[in-house]
Amino acid sequence: MAEVLRACILASRDLLRPGMLLQALWPPLAAMVLWGAVAASVWSPARTELQTHFPDWSWLSGNWVSDWLANIALLMAFAPLVYFTALMLLAAFALPRMMNMVALHDYPDLARAGRGAFWGSLINTLIAGLVFVAGWLLTLPLLLIPGVLLVLPLFWLAWLNQRTFRYDALAEHATPSERYATIRDSKSQLYMAGGISALLAHIPIINLLAPAWTALVFVHLCLQRLRMLRGEGVVWEQT
């Protein structure tokens, strides 16, 4: 818990650095504009089509109830697309710049031993994001079960955050064996950080900074662990 708290504090500090806030904000804003334009063009016909598949229940016969449920369903369908797009933009364009600032300031002693960081990060984010979006949409009907709305979105975001950013944080610095060792030794902390960041992603206004803040938390969490492993002379080989 202490390691995760330290990483959260350092990530919050990093967002105040010159130039960092711009890199943190433009990916989610661009994703919102993109999917907002798509939503505006398809919302009305999509809502009408969705309502035709509703059960023939008496309490759904009122237009306002049917409209409200359809709007909520569409909003829940677009939300993961916005978050996934923000993560893709962050991983591809903003995070490398953010990583450079953090690494030079806090981890100048760590040699960069990673190879193919850009493409590896992009492919990892794409695969994780597709699993996230597909899983989210497939389990969307479960939200009708009381209480699931409080759990399911957090579960999927926590999984996506740790699956995406644990790789991104180590891509430039760690060899494959070091990356394997770091993730293996930090699984509980990584899932905890993913859960905390998932909670923040559901708070209005703050959620604009959530993807970048999450990335920075994982950078500090993973690079600090990598530093410890190198200091101990630990080398892991994948079998």
N, C-alpha and C positions, 0 to 999 in steps of 0.2 A: 504493500500500500504506500509506503514511504517513497518508493521509486516512482510510482505513478503520480503522486502528489507533486514531487519535484518536477517531473516532466510537464505537468499541467501549469505550474507556476512559471517555468521557463518559457513555455509556449505563449502564455499570456503576455509576458514581457517582450517576446520577440515581435508580436504584432504591433508594438509601439515603435519599432525601429523605422527609420526613414526608408520609404519605398516598399516596406513590407505590407502595409495596409492596402496599397493599390493592387499588389499581387494577390492578396487574400480576397479582395472584393470582386474583381472583374470576372472570374470564372462563374460564380453563382449568378451574378447579374446578367451575364451573357446567356446562361442557360435559361434563366427566367424569361428573358425577352424572346428567345427562340421558341420555347414551348408555349409561352403566352400567345404568340402569333399563331401557332398551330392550333391551340385550344380555341382561340377566337373564331377561327375559320370552320371548325368542325363541331363545336360544342352543342349547338342547337339540334342538328340532325343526329348527332351521337346520343343525345339525351332522349330524343324521340324513339330511336331504335332500341335503346336500352329499356325504356318503359314497356315496349311490346313484349319483353321477356320476363316481366315481373309476374309473380303468381297472381291468380285471380282471387285475391283476398279482399274482404269487405273494407278493411281499414286502409287498403291501398287505393280504394276507388276515388278518394278525393284528389283533385289535381295538385293541391299544394303538397300533400304527403308524397305523392309519386314524384313530383318535381324535386322536392327536397332530397329524397333518397337517391335519385338519379344524379343530381348535382354532386352529392357527397361521393358517390361511386366514381364519377369521372375525376373529381379532385384527387381521390386516393389512387386512381390509375395514373394520373399525370405526375404526381409527386415523386415517385421513384425515377421517372424519366428525367426530371429536372435535376435531382440529386446525382444521378449517374452521369449526366452530361457535364455537370459542374466538376465532378471528380476526374473525368476524362480530360477536360481543359486544364485543370489544376495539375494533373500528373504529367501532361505533355508539355506545357508551356510555363506555368507559374512555379511549380515546385522545384525544378532545377535551380532557378534563381534564388528561391528562398533557402534551399539547401546550401548553396554557396555561402550565403550570408551567415547562416548558423554555423556551418562547419569551420569557416575561417575564424569566427569569434570564439566558439566554445570547444571545438575539437580540432585545433590545428595540428595536434600530434598524431592524428589518425591518418595513415597513408591510404590513398584511394586505390584499392585493389580490385574494384569491380570492373566488369567488362560488359559492353552492350547495354549500358544502364537505360538509355532512352527507349530502345525497342523492347527490352525486357519489361520495363515499367509499363509501357503502353499495352503490351500484350496481356500482362498480368491484370491490369485494370480493366481491360476489355472483357476478359474471360470472367473475372469476378463480377463485373457489372451486369453481364448478360445472365449469369446465374441469379443475381440479385433481382433483376427486373422480372425474369421468368418465374422465379419462386414467389415473388411478391404478387404478381398477377394471378398465378395459379391458386394461391392461398387467400386471395381477396374475399371469396365468399365466406370464409371463416370469420370475417369481421362481424357477421350477423349474430354470432354467438356472444352473449353478454360477457364482457370482461376481456375478450380477445383483442379488442381495439387498443387496450392499454399495454398489451404484451407483444403482439406480432410485429408492429412497426419497429419497436425497439430491438427485437431479436434480429430482424433482417439488417437493420442499419449497423448494429454492433458487429454482426458477422462481416458485412461488407467493409467496414472501417478497418478492422484488424486484418482482413484478408488482403486488402489493397495496400494499406500504408506500411505494413511490416516489410513488404518487399521494397516499396519506394524508398523507405528510410535507409535501407542497407544497399541499394542497388549500386551506388557509386563507390562505396567504401569496402564492402565485404566480398570475399571470394565465395563461391557456392558452399564450401564446407563451413566457412565462418557464418554465413547466413543461416545455414541449417542449425548450427550450434546456438546461435543467438535466439532464434525463434523457439527452439526446443527448450532452452533454459528460461524463457520469458513468457510462456504461454498464458499463465494466469494473469500476469500484468497486462499483456496485450489484449486479452478479452475484457479485462476491467476497464482499460482505456477506451476500448471500442464501445463499451456500454455507457460510460460517462459522456462520450462525444455524441452518442445516439440520443441521449436525453437532451443535450444542448441543441441538437438539430431540430427539435420540436418546439423550441422557444422562439416566438416571432422576433424579428430584428436580429437577435443573436445568431439565428440560424444562417444568416448571410456569411458570418465568419466561421461557422462550424467546420466546413470542409478544410479550410486552411489551418485553423487552430488544431484540428485533429491531426493533420499531417505533421505539424510541428511537435505535437505531443509524442507521436511515434518516432520522429527523428531523434528527439532527446532520449527517449526510452531505449531505442535500439542502439544508438551510437554509444551511449554510456555503457550498455551491456557489452558491446563489441570491444570497447576500450578495456573493460575488466578482463575479458577473455584473452585478449592479446597480452595484457599485463601478466596474466597467469601462465602464459605460454600454452594455452589450450588450443589444440587443433583437432577438428572433427572431419572425418572423411565419410561421405555418403556411400552406402553400400547398395 
